[in-house]
Amino acid sequence: MINNNSLILILKNLGYKDLYNIFNIIFYGNRQKIIQAYALKNAIDHEGKAVVGSVIPGLFNHGLTKEKIKDVMKDVNEVIKEVNSWDIEKQKTEFENILI
């Protein structure tokens, strides 16, 4: 049996495509959480700063189309602003909480 710490270590080492599959199962239809997950992953990978251009491509995996980008930009910008205001340790904690 895998304990929570082992699961967290496994999930931290997953790529974006693996995260996509997990998030589709867990967060299907929950756009805010999906945006936050991609923003946190991007921020953690880049010294605490997420950028829109790196978060948007992940959302295409969840049904976002080019025609709908304008509809989600407000949410994406708000989430990125919030995530970037946190220190790296809070980002890591929040990311782990999403994965659990």
N, C-alpha and C positions, 0 to 999 in steps of 0.2 A: 504494500500500500504506500502511496506517495503522501508525505505530509505537506502542510502548507508551505514550509520553507523550501522544500525541494521543488514544489510546483512553481513558486515564485522564481526560483533560479532558472527553471526550464523556460518559463514564459519570457523572462528578461532577455533570453538569448534567441528568441524567435525573430524572424524578419517580418517585414510589413505584410507579406502575403499570408503568412501563418496567422498573424494578428487579425487580418481581415476575416479569415474563416472563424476564428474564435468570436470576434465581435458580431459577426452575422448571426451566430447562434445565440449569444447572450443578449445583445443589445439591438436586435432587429427592430427597426423603426424608431430607435431613440437617437435622433440626430445629434443632440447636444453631447451625449456621452461619447459617441463615436468621434465627433470633432475633438473633444477633450482628450481622448485616448491618442489620437494622431498628433495633436499639439504637444502633449506631454512626451511622447516618444521622440518627437523631433527636438524638443527643447533639451531633453536629457542627452541626446546624441550630439548636441551642438552647444555645450557649455551654458545651458539654461535659457537659451533664446530660440523660440520657435518662429518660423516665418510662414506666411500665408502660402507662398509658392511651393512649399514642401508639404503642407497639410492637405491642400486641395486635391492633389492626385490620388491620395488614399481614399477620398470620398467618392471618386468614380467607381471604386470597387463596391460601393454600397448603393449604387443606383443613381448617383448624381450624373446629370447630363450637362453638356455645354449650355443648353438653353436654361438650365436651372441655377447656374452659378450665381447670378445676381440675387436669387432668392436666399441663398445660404451665406452670402458674404458678410452680412451683418452679424450672424451667429459666429462665423469663423473669426472675424476680427475681435469680437467681444471675448471669445474663449482664449484666443492667443494673447490678448492684452492681459487677461487675468492670469494665465499660466506664466507669462513672462514677468509678472510682478512678484511671483513666488521665488524664493531661493531654491537652489538645486535640490536640497534635501527634501523640501516640501514637495517639489515636483516628483521626486522618486517615490515618496510616500503615497502621494495621490495616484501615481501610475500603478503602484502595487495594489492599492485599494480597488482600482478599476478591474484589475486582473483577478482578484479573489472572488 
